[in-house]
Amino acid sequence: MRTLGTLSYALLLQAEGGAATDSAPATSIIGLIARSGPVAKVVLLILALSSIVSWSIILYKLWTFRRAAGQTTRFLDVFRRSSKFSEVQAVCSSLVDSPLVGLFQSGYTELTTQLRQATPAADPANPRGAAGRPTLKSLPSVDRALLRASVVEVNKLERRVPFLATTASIAPFIGLFGTVWGIMEAFLGISQTGSTNLATVGPGIAQALIATAAGLFAAIPAVYFYNHLTQRVKIFASEMDDFAMEFLNIAERNFT
């Protein structure tokens, strides 16, 4: 009985030790961060802020691009079904997130200005009207207006996206700086204590490696979503080029 009681007690101590070992990793990282030096804390703070800003930009851009894609589809449907530019102009105010709206308004303004100067009595809102058809003074001017509007719209789409590239580029180096600094402090601690025991060296090295992990945590999503958002911008730019050519074809067919 005494042997059985001793064995039970030993198993209980082993189970408690295993539970403590299992719960230690859940709090060890927080403890290491709390015991780290001021330089390491500043590095981790910079990386945390960079990650928060990056995710804010990512979520905002994904939402914005989704709205832009949906409104672009609806705008093209209205544009291709309408027989008058005035009908398209009427729906532009409800589809302002589409980059094609900016192109249309810029081209329509240039087109209207030229037609008013050429034939004041003409109706530029009906490009397919054959009676008393007005003529454009310069089709390249309309092309330049569309090109200028396309540049403006692309800049809007790319706004804040370069921050992701910056984060992806410098976050690993900031984390590496924190790691190097932490290892320097660990070696200084070894020189002061004169002990190379793993229990003494391990925590300092672990604190140093947290900075590298934080840098990768901030950089990896930034790299992925920067490439993803850049590809979406290229798709929007291609759609704007196609729309500009379609607009110019209608203008040339009806006003030259």
Backbone hydrogen bonds, N-H to C=O, Kabsch-Sander energy under -0.5 kcal/mol:
donor,donor_aa,acceptor,acceptor_aa,energy
5,G,1,M,-2.6
6,T,2,R,-2.2
7,L,3,T,-2.4
8,S,4,L,-2.3
9,Y,5,G,-2.2
10,A,6,T,-2.1
11,L,7,L,-2.4
12,L,8,S,-2.2
13,L,9,Y,-2.2
14,Q,10,A,-2.2
15,A,11,L,-2.3
16,E,12,L,-2.4
17,G,13,L,-2.3
18,G,14,Q,-2.3
19,A,15,A,-2.4
20,A,16,E,-2.1
21,T,17,G,-2.1
22,D,18,G,-2.3
23,S,19,A,-2.1
24,A,20,A,-1.3
27,T,23,S,-0.7
27,T,24,A,-1.3
28,S,24,A,-1.7
29,I,25,P,-0.7
31,G,27,T,-2.3
32,L,28,S,-2.8
33,I,29,I,-2.5
34,A,30,I,-2.4
35,R,31,G,-1.9
36,S,32,L,-0.7
36,S,33,I,-0.7
41,K,37,G,-2.0
42,V,38,P,-2.2
43,V,39,V,-2.4
44,L,40,A,-2.5
45,L,41,K,-2.2
46,I,42,V,-2.5
47,L,43,V,-2.3
48,A,44,L,-2.4
49,L,45,L,-2.6
50,S,46,I,-2.4
51,S,47,L,-2.3
52,I,48,A,-2.4
53,V,49,L,-2.6
54,S,50,S,-2.4
55,W,51,S,-2.5
56,S,52,I,-2.0
57,I,53,V,-2.4
58,I,54,S,-2.7
59,L,55,W,-2.6
60,Y,56,S,-2.3
61,K,57,I,-2.8
62,L,58,I,-2.4
63,W,59,L,-1.9
64,T,60,Y,-2.6
65,F,61,K,-3.1
66,R,62,L,-1.8
67,R,63,W,-2.1
68,A,64,T,-2.6
69,A,65,F,-2.5
70,G,66,R,-2.1
71,Q,67,R,-2.6
72,T,68,A,-2.1
73,T,69,A,-1.8
74,R,70,G,-1.8
75,F,71,Q,-2.5
76,L,72,T,-2.5
77,D,73,T,-1.7
78,V,74,R,-2.1
79,F,75,F,-2.9
80,R,76,L,-2.4
81,R,77,D,-1.2
82,S,78,V,-1.5
85,F,125,A,-1.5
86,S,125,A,-0.8
87,E,84,K,-0.7
88,V,84,K,-1.1
89,Q,85,F,-2.6
90,A,86,S,-1.4
91,V,87,E,-0.7
91,V,88,V,-0.9
92,C,88,V,-0.7
92,C,89,Q,-0.7
94,S,91,V,-1.1
95,L,92,C,-1.4
98,S,95,L,-1.5
101,V,98,S,-1.2
102,G,98,S,-0.7
103,L,99,P,-1.3
104,F,100,L,-2.7
105,Q,101,V,-2.6
106,S,102,G,-1.9
107,G,103,L,-2.7
108,Y,104,F,-3.2
109,T,105,Q,-2.1
110,E,106,S,-2.0
111,L,107,G,-2.5
112,T,108,Y,-2.7
113,T,109,T,-2.3
114,Q,110,E,-2.1
115,L,111,L,-2.2
116,R,112,T,-2.2
117,Q,113,T,-1.7
118,A,114,Q,-1.9
119,T,115,L,-2.9
122,A,119,T,-1.8
126,N,123,D,-1.5
128,R,83,S,-0.6
129,G,126,N,-1.4
133,R,130,A,-1.0
136,L,255,F,-3.3
142,V,138,S,-0.9
143,D,139,L,-2.0
144,R,140,P,-2.5
145,A,141,S,-2.0
146,L,142,V,-2.3
147,L,143,D,-2.4
148,R,144,R,-2.7
149,A,145,A,-2.2
150,S,146,L,-2.2
151,V,147,L,-2.0
152,V,148,R,-1.9
153,E,149,A,-2.4
154,V,150,S,-2.3
155,N,151,V,-2.2
156,K,152,V,-1.8
157,L,153,E,-2.2
158,E,154,V,-2.2
159,R,155,N,-0.6
159,R,156,K,-0.8
161,V,158,E,-1.3
163,F,160,R,-0.8
164,L,161,V,-1.7
165,A,161,V,-0.9
166,T,162,P,-2.3
167,T,163,F,-2.6
168,A,164,L,-2.7
169,S,165,A,-1.7
170,I,166,T,-2.6
171,A,167,T,-2.2
174,I,170,I,-2.5
175,G,171,A,-2.6
176,L,172,P,-2.3
177,F,173,F,-2.5
178,G,174,I,-2.2
179,T,175,G,-2.0
180,V,176,L,-2.9
181,W,177,F,-2.6
182,G,178,G,-2.2
183,I,179,T,-2.5
184,M,180,V,-2.2
185,E,181,W,-2.1
186,A,182,G,-2.2
187,F,183,I,-2.5
188,L,184,M,-2.2
189,G,185,E,-2.3
190,I,186,A,-1.9
191,S,187,F,-2.4
192,Q,188,L,-1.8
193,T,189,G,-2.4
194,G,190,I,-3.0
200,T,197,N,-1.2
201,V,197,N,-2.4
202,G,198,L,-3.0
204,G,200,T,-0.5
205,I,201,V,-1.9
206,A,202,G,-2.7
207,Q,203,P,-2.5
208,A,204,G,-1.8
209,L,205,I,-2.2
210,I,206,A,-1.2
211,A,207,Q,-0.7
211,A,208,A,-0.7
212,T,208,A,-0.7
213,A,209,L,-2.1
214,A,210,I,-2.5
215,G,211,A,-2.2
216,L,212,T,-2.2
217,F,213,A,-2.3
218,A,214,A,-1.7
219,A,215,G,-2.0
220,I,216,L,-2.5
222,A,218,A,-0.8
223,V,219,A,-2.4
224,Y,220,I,-2.1
225,F,221,P,-2.6
226,Y,222,A,-1.8
227,N,223,V,-2.0
228,H,224,Y,-2.1
229,L,225,F,-2.9
230,T,226,Y,-2.4
231,Q,227,N,-2.0
232,R,228,H,-1.8
233,V,229,L,-2.2
234,K,230,T,-1.9
235,I,231,Q,-1.8
236,F,232,R,-2.3
237,A,233,V,-2.6
238,S,234,K,-2.2
239,E,235,I,-2.2
240,M,236,F,-2.2
241,D,237,A,-2.1
242,D,238,S,-2.2
243,F,239,E,-2.4
244,A,240,M,-2.5
245,M,241,D,-2.1
246,E,242,D,-2.1
247,F,243,F,-2.8
248,L,244,A,-2.4
249,N,245,M,-2.2
250,I,246,E,-1.9
251,A,247,F,-2.4
252,E,248,L,-2.9
253,R,249,N,-2.3
254,N,250,I,-1.7
255,F,251,A,-2.3
256,T,252,E,-0.8
